[in-house]
Amino acid sequence: MNPAAEQLYYYLLLFTLGSASLAFFYHLILYWQRKEALMLQYCIYLFFLSAFLLSRVLLTTMQIGAEHRTWTFQFWDELLQLLLYYGYIEFVGKALDIRHNHHQWMYRVWKTLAVTILAIALLHVLLMLTGATIRNSFLFRSSRALLIILSLLVLLVYAFKNKTIFQRYILIGALLFLVSGSLAFASYVFRFQWGNFYALSFTFLGELADVLLFSAAMGYRLRQTYEEKEKAMKELEEQRQMLMQKDIERMEAIVETRYHERNRIARELHDEIGSSLSSIHIFSTVASDPGKMPAMVEKIRDTSGRIMENMSDLVWAINAETDDMQSLLRRIRQFGASLLEAKNIELEVPGDNTPAALLLKTDAKKNILLICKEAINNIAKYSQASKVQISIVVTDKLFRLDIHDNGTGFNPGNNHGNGLHNMRKRCEESGGHFTLSAENGNGTRISCLFPVTTISS
């Protein structure tokens, strides 16, 4: 090897060693922070590469003679080469995601390469322990040729697979490393040089390109991970803002509902109770006339009783503990039993099998109760029935209330009272559909069909 080739060899060696060492310490710090398996594998590869290059620097500095400076075949030096190649095989395989369930034959070849390298390294150690000083040139050449050919074969086949940008960096670096290794091996075996490049000079070029491309790939992967983390954090923040907005909207809806509820309660107190109290006041004034006193006292008693009943219904409807279906059915059963027993009318109300999970809104709960009370009142007064059936059927979308008696029935066209009108109005207030089926002699059926979403809280 001429002096120019020696000088180029030495400068390439130093430059490659510096690049590999800097890359090793940098990625070792990154591994310490991130604890990532692929980063550790890359650090192992860089460590063996740096150790091999350092041994070459020391050898070149201490040895005298071009032949030794070009390629020194000491046992420890070759062991470092084998460990370097093993670290390379393991890192590239993991980086390219060569797995058994994706690329079976490539995975087997790749793992066979790794095991072969370790076997050759073990054989090398045994030769060292036995004190052998003669290296087996055939073993060296055949093993290197086998490893390079199989590695190139796998990577060239893999080049036609779908790859990420990160894997493209790794693949290009690995191919350059193997191509330069092939040139170095051929230069050593056939004793040729290209310009001032000879044997390991080709290898150093491939290793330098390899370190640069692998480090670029790891940098790209870090940036991609950071961008994905930023994206995830942004999405998480958007979700948090959306949840906060939903919470605000829910609180506004609660405040608005309470506002309307307070207004409704105030209106009912004014309309139903205020007017009744005003009537009591008038009746009590008129009762000062001795001739009208008995009639006014009777009216005061009826009006005050109606106020007490209305107040009881209002307080029951407002109470959140009575929003479930069982509370509604108990209220209907209590009212119907006390009124219909005096008329010897049997009342049938659903039992505990009615869905208890359905919670009713205050206004819907009160309207359904008052519809039932109005119907029971009419049955007690006019139907001459012996049995009343109240049924409630709840599905995912509909709530159906049926009130049926076996009384004499009536002709709806001849009815001019307010009871039916009030029931229809209360049903429609809660978004329901009211139907009446009645014929003389065939009893009466009242049906109210509500969407669950309009009456449930």
C-alpha positions in Angstrom: 0.0 0.0 0.0 1.5 3.3 -1.1 1.9 6.2 1.4 -1.1 8.1 0.0 -3.3 5.0 0.5 -1.9 4.6 4.0 -2.6 8.3 4.8 -6.1 8.0 3.4 -6.7 4.8 5.4 -5.6 6.5 8.7 -7.7 9.6 8.2 -10.8 7.6 7.3 -10.1 5.5 10.4 -9.9 8.5 12.7 -12.9 10.2 11.1 -15.1 7.0 11.3 -14.0 6.4 14.9 -14.9 10.0 15.9 -18.3 9.7 14.2 -19.1 6.4 15.8 -17.9 7.5 19.3 -20.0 10.7 19.2 -23.0 8.8 18.0 -22.5 6.2 20.7 -22.4 8.7 23.6 -25.3 10.7 22.2 -27.6 7.7 21.8 -26.5 6.3 25.1 -27.7 9.5 26.8 -31.0 9.2 24.8 -31.4 5.6 25.9 -30.8 6.6 29.5 -33.7 9.1 29.2 -36.1 7.0 27.1 -35.2 3.3 28.1 -36.1 2.2 24.5 -35.0 -1.3 23.4 -34.1 -0.3 19.9 -32.0 2.5 21.2 -30.1 0.1 23.4 -29.5 -2.2 20.5 -28.1 0.7 18.4 -25.8 1.6 21.3 -24.5 -1.9 21.5 -23.7 -1.9 17.8 -22.0 1.5 18.1 -20.0 0.4 21.1 -18.5 -2.7 19.3 -17.9 -0.5 16.2 -16.1 2.1 18.2 -14.1 -0.6 20.0 -13.0 -2.2 16.7 -12.1 1.2 15.2 -10.1 2.1 18.4 -8.2 -1.2 18.2 -7.3 -0.4 14.6 -6.1 3.1 15.6 -3.9 1.6 18.3 -2.7 -1.1 16.0 -1.8 1.4 13.3 0.0 3.6 15.8 2.1 0.8 17.3 2.8 -1.5 14.3 5.6 -0.8 11.8 4.9 -2.1 8.3 2.4 -1.5 5.7 1.1 -5.0 5.8 0.2 -4.7 9.4 -1.4 -1.3 9.0 -3.6 -2.5 6.1 -5.1 -5.6 7.7 -3.8 -7.2 11.0 -5.3 -10.5 11.8 -5.0 -10.8 15.5 -7.5 -13.0 17.4 -8.8 -10.2 19.6 -9.2 -7.9 16.6 -11.2 -10.4 14.6 -13.4 -11.1 17.7 -14.3 -7.4 17.8 -15.2 -7.6 14.1 -17.5 -10.6 14.8 -19.2 -8.8 17.8 -19.5 -5.7 15.7 -21.3 -7.7 13.0 -23.5 -9.4 15.5 -24.6 -6.1 17.0 -25.3 -4.8 13.4 -27.4 -7.9 12.5 -29.5 -7.6 15.7 -30.1 -3.8 15.3 -31.0 -3.9 11.6 -33.4 -6.8 12.1 -35.3 -5.0 14.9 -35.2 -1.7 13.0 -36.6 -3.3 9.9 -39.2 -5.2 11.9 -38.2 -8.6 10.5 -40.5 -10.7 12.6 -41.6 -14.4 12.4 -45.2 -13.6 11.9 -44.5 -11.2 9.0 -41.5 -12.5 7.1 -40.9 -16.1 8.2 -38.1 -17.1 5.9 -36.3 -13.8 6.2 -36.6 -14.0 10.0 -35.1 -17.5 10.0 -32.2 -16.5 7.8 -31.6 -13.4 9.8 -31.6 -15.3 13.1 -29.4 -18.0 11.5 -26.9 -15.3 10.7 -26.8 -14.1 14.3 -26.4 -17.6 15.6 -23.6 -18.3 13.1 -21.7 -15.2 14.1 -21.8 -16.2 17.7 -20.7 -19.7 16.9 -17.7 -18.4 14.9 -16.9 -16.0 17.8 -17.0 -18.9 20.2 -14.7 -20.9 18.0 -12.4 -18.0 17.8 -12.4 -17.7 21.7 -11.6 -21.5 21.9 -8.6 -21.0 19.5 -7.4 -18.1 21.7 -7.7 -20.2 24.9 -5.7 -23.1 23.3 -3.0 -20.7 22.3 -3.3 -21.1 18.6 -1.3 -18.6 16.7 -2.1 -19.7 13.1 -5.4 -18.4 11.9 -7.5 -20.5 9.6 -7.6 -18.4 6.4 -10.3 -20.7 4.8 -12.6 -20.3 7.9 -12.2 -16.5 7.8 -12.9 -16.2 4.1 -15.8 -18.7 3.9 -17.5 -17.3 7.0 -17.2 -13.7 5.8 -18.4 -14.6 2.3 -21.4 -16.5 3.7 -22.4 -13.7 6.1 -22.1 -11.0 3.5 -24.0 -12.9 0.8 -26.9 -14.0 3.0 -27.2 -10.5 4.5 -27.3 -8.9 1.0 -29.8 -11.4 -0.2 -32.2 -10.7 2.7 -31.9 -7.0 2.5 -32.3 -6.9 -1.3 -35.5 -9.0 -1.0 -36.7 -6.7 1.8 -36.1 -3.7 -0.4 -39.2 -4.6 -2.4 -41.4 -4.6 0.7 -43.5 -1.7 1.9 -41.4 0.4 4.3 -41.7 3.5 6.4 -39.3 6.4 6.0 -37.4 5.3 9.1 -36.9 1.8 7.6 -35.7 3.2 4.3 -32.9 5.0 6.1 -32.0 1.8 7.9 -32.1 -0.3 4.7 -30.0 2.1 2.6 -27.4 2.3 5.4 -27.3 -1.5 5.8 -26.9 -2.0 2.0 -24.1 0.6 1.8 -22.4 -1.2 4.7 -22.6 -4.6 3.1 -21.6 -3.3 -0.4 -18.5 -1.6 1.1 -17.8 -4.8 3.1 -18.0 -6.8 -0.1 -15.5 -4.5 -1.8 -13.2 -4.7 1.2 -13.4 -8.5 1.3 -12.8 -8.7 -2.4 -9.9 -6.3 -2.1 -8.3 -8.4 0.6 -8.8 -11.8 -1.2 -7.9 -10.7 -4.7 -5.3 -8.0 -3.7 -6.7 -5.1 -5.7 -7.2 -1.5 -4.9 -9.2 1.3 -6.4 -7.2 4.5 -6.4 -6.0 4.9 -2.9 -8.8 2.7 -1.5 -7.7 -0.7 -0.3 -9.3 -3.4 1.9 -10.5 -1.7 5.2 -10.7 1.7 3.6 -13.8 0.5 1.8 -15.1 -0.8 5.1 -14.5 2.5 6.8 -16.5 4.3 4.1 -19.4 1.9 4.5 -19.3 2.2 8.3 -19.2 6.0 8.1 -22.2 6.1 5.8 -23.9 3.5 8.0 -23.4 5.5 11.2 -24.7 8.7 9.5 -27.8 7.1 7.9 -28.6 5.0 11.1 -28.3 8.1 13.2 -30.4 10.1 10.8 -33.0 7.3 11.0 -33.0 7.3 14.8 -33.3 11.1 14.7 -36.2 10.9 12.3 -37.8 8.3 14.6 -37.3 10.6 17.6 -38.9 13.5 15.8 -41.8 11.4 14.6 -42.3 10.2 18.2 -42.2 13.8 19.4 -44.7 14.9 16.8 -47.0 12.0 17.6 -46.8 12.9 21.3 -47.5 16.5 20.4 -50.5 15.4 18.3 -51.8 13.2 21.1 -51.4 16.0 23.6 -53.2 18.4 21.3 -56.0 15.8 20.8 -56.2 15.3 24.6 -56.4 19.1 25.1 -59.1 19.3 22.5 -61.0 16.5 24.2 -60.5 18.3 27.6 -61.8 21.6 26.1 -64.8 19.7 24.6 -65.6 18.1 27.9 -65.3 21.4 29.6 -67.6 22.9 27.0 -70.1 20.1 27.5 -69.9 20.6 31.3 -70.6 24.3 30.8 -73.5 23.5 28.5 -74.8 21.0 31.0 -74.6 23.4 33.8 -76.3 26.1 31.7 -79.0 23.6 30.9 -79.4 22.7 34.6 -79.6 26.4 35.5 -82.1 27.0 32.7 -84.2 24.0 33.8 -84.2 25.2 37.3 -85.2 28.6 36.2 -88.2 27.3 34.2 -89.1 24.9 37.0 -89.2 27.7 39.5 -91.4 29.8 37.1 -93.7 26.8 36.6 -94.0 26.2 40.3 -94.7 29.8 40.9 -97.3 29.8 38.1 -99.0 26.7 39.5 -99.1 28.1 43.0 -100.6 31.3 41.7 -103.2 29.6 39.3 -104.2 26.6 41.4 -103.7 27.6 45.0 -103.8 31.4 44.8 -107.2 31.5 43.2 -108.5 28.9 45.7 -107.3 30.9 48.6 -108.9 34.0 47.1 -112.1 32.0 46.9 -111.9 31.0 50.5 -111.4 34.6 51.4 -114.6 35.6 49.5 -116.5 32.6 51.0 -115.5 33.6 54.5 -116.6 37.2 54.0 -120.0 36.1 52.6 -120.3 33.6 55.6 -120.9 36.5 57.9 -124.5 36.5 56.7 -126.2 33.9 58.9 -128.5 32.7 56.1 -125.5 31.9 53.8 -123.2 30.6 56.5 -123.8 26.8 56.1 -123.4 26.9 52.3 -120.2 29.0 52.5 -118.7 26.8 55.2 -119.3 23.8 52.9 -117.6 25.6 50.0 -114.7 26.6 52.2 -114.2 23.0 53.3 -114.3 21.7 49.6 -111.9 24.4 48.5 -109.4 23.9 51.3 -109.5 20.2 50.7 -108.7 20.8 47.0 -105.8 23.1 48.0 -104.4 20.4 50.3 -104.6 17.8 47.6 -103.0 20.1 45.0 -100.3 21.1 47.4 -99.7 17.4 48.2 -99.4 16.6 44.5 -97.1 19.5 43.9 -94.8 18.7 46.7 -94.7 15.0 45.6 -93.9 16.0 42.0 -91.1 18.4 43.1 -89.5 15.8 45.4 -86.5 14.2 43.5 -86.8 11.0 45.6 -90.1 10.2 43.8 -88.8 10.4 40.2 -88.8 6.7 39.8 -91.6 4.6 38.4 -92.4 2.8 41.6 -93.1 6.0 43.4 -95.5 7.0 40.6 -97.3 3.7 40.8 -97.6 3.8 44.6 -99.1 7.3 44.3 -101.7 6.2 41.7 -102.5 3.1 43.8 -103.0 5.1 47.0 -105.3 7.6 45.4 -107.3 5.0 43.4 -107.8 2.6 46.2 -109.2 5.2 48.6 -111.6 6.5 46.0 -112.8 3.3 44.3 -113.2 1.1 47.3 -116.3 3.1 48.3 -117.8 2.3 44.9 -116.8 -1.4 45.1 -114.6 -1.0 42.0 -111.5 -3.2 41.8 -108.3 -1.4 40.8 -105.5 -3.2 39.1 -102.1 -1.3 38.9 -98.7 -2.8 37.7 -96.6 -4.2 40.4 -92.8 -4.2 41.0 -92.0 -5.6 37.6 -92.2 -2.1 36.0 -88.7 -0.7 35.0 -87.4 1.2 38.0 -84.4 2.6 36.1 -86.6 5.1 34.3 -86.5 8.5 36.0 -89.3 11.0 35.2 -89.1 14.7 34.8 -91.1 16.7 37.3 -93.7 18.1 34.9 -94.1 14.7 33.1 -94.5 12.9 36.5 -97.2 15.4 37.6 -99.1 15.3 34.3 -99.2 11.5 34.3 -100.4 11.4 37.9 -103.1 14.0 37.2 -104.3 12.1 34.0 -104.7 9.0 36.1 -106.5 10.9 38.9 -108.8 12.6 36.5 -109.6 9.2 34.8 -110.2 7.5 38.2 -112.5 10.4 39.3 -114.6 10.0 36.1 -114.8 6.3 36.5 -115.9 6.6 40.1 -118.6 9.1 39.2 -120.0 7.9 35.8 -118.8 4.5 34.6 -120.7 2.1 36.9 -117.7 -0.2 36.4 -116.6 -3.1 38.5 -113.0 -3.2 37.5 -110.3 -0.7 36.4 -107.0 -1.7 34.8 -104.0 0.7 34.6 -101.1 -0.6 32.6 -97.7 0.9 31.8 -95.4 -0.4 29.1 -91.9 1.0 28.7 -89.6 0.3 25.7 -86.3 1.9 24.7 -88.2 4.7 22.9 -91.8 4.8 24.1 -93.8 5.0 27.3 -97.4 3.8 27.0 -100.1 4.5 29.7 -103.5 2.7 29.3 -106.5 3.2 31.6 -109.4 0.8 30.9 -112.7 0.1 32.7 -115.5 -2.3 32.1 -118.2 0.2 32.7 -121.2 1.4 30.6 -119.0 3.7 28.4 -120.3 6.8 26.7 -120.6 8.6 23.5 -117.5 11.0 23.3 -119.4 13.3 20.9 -122.0 14.1 23.6 -119.5 14.9 26.3 -118.9 18.6 27.0 -117.0 18.4 30.4 -113.5 19.6 31.0 -112.0 16.3 32.3 -111.2 14.8 28.9 -109.9 18.2 27.7 -107.6 18.5 30.7 -106.3 15.0 30.2 -105.6 15.6 26.5 -103.9 18.9 27.3 -101.7 17.4 30.0 -100.7 14.5 27.7 -99.7 16.9 24.9 -97.8 19.2 27.3 -95.4 16.3 27.9 -95.0 15.6 24.2 -97.5 12.6 24.2 -100.3 11.5 22.0 -103.8 11.1 23.6 -106.4 8.7 22.3 -109.9 7.8 23.7 -111.9 4.7 22.8 -115.4 4.6 24.3 -118.8 3.2 23.3 -122.0 2.9 25.2 -122.1 -0.4 27.0 -118.4 -1.4 26.2 -116.4 0.5 28.7 -113.8 3.2 28.1 -110.1 3.0 27.3 -107.7 6.0 27.5 -104.2 5.7 26.1 -101.3 8.1 26.3 -98.2 7.4 24.3 -95.0 9.4 25.2 -91.5 9.4 23.7 -89.2 8.3 26.5 -86.8 11.2 25.7 -89.5 13.8 26.4 -90.5 12.5 29.9 -87.3 11.0 31.2 -84.6 12.8 33.1 
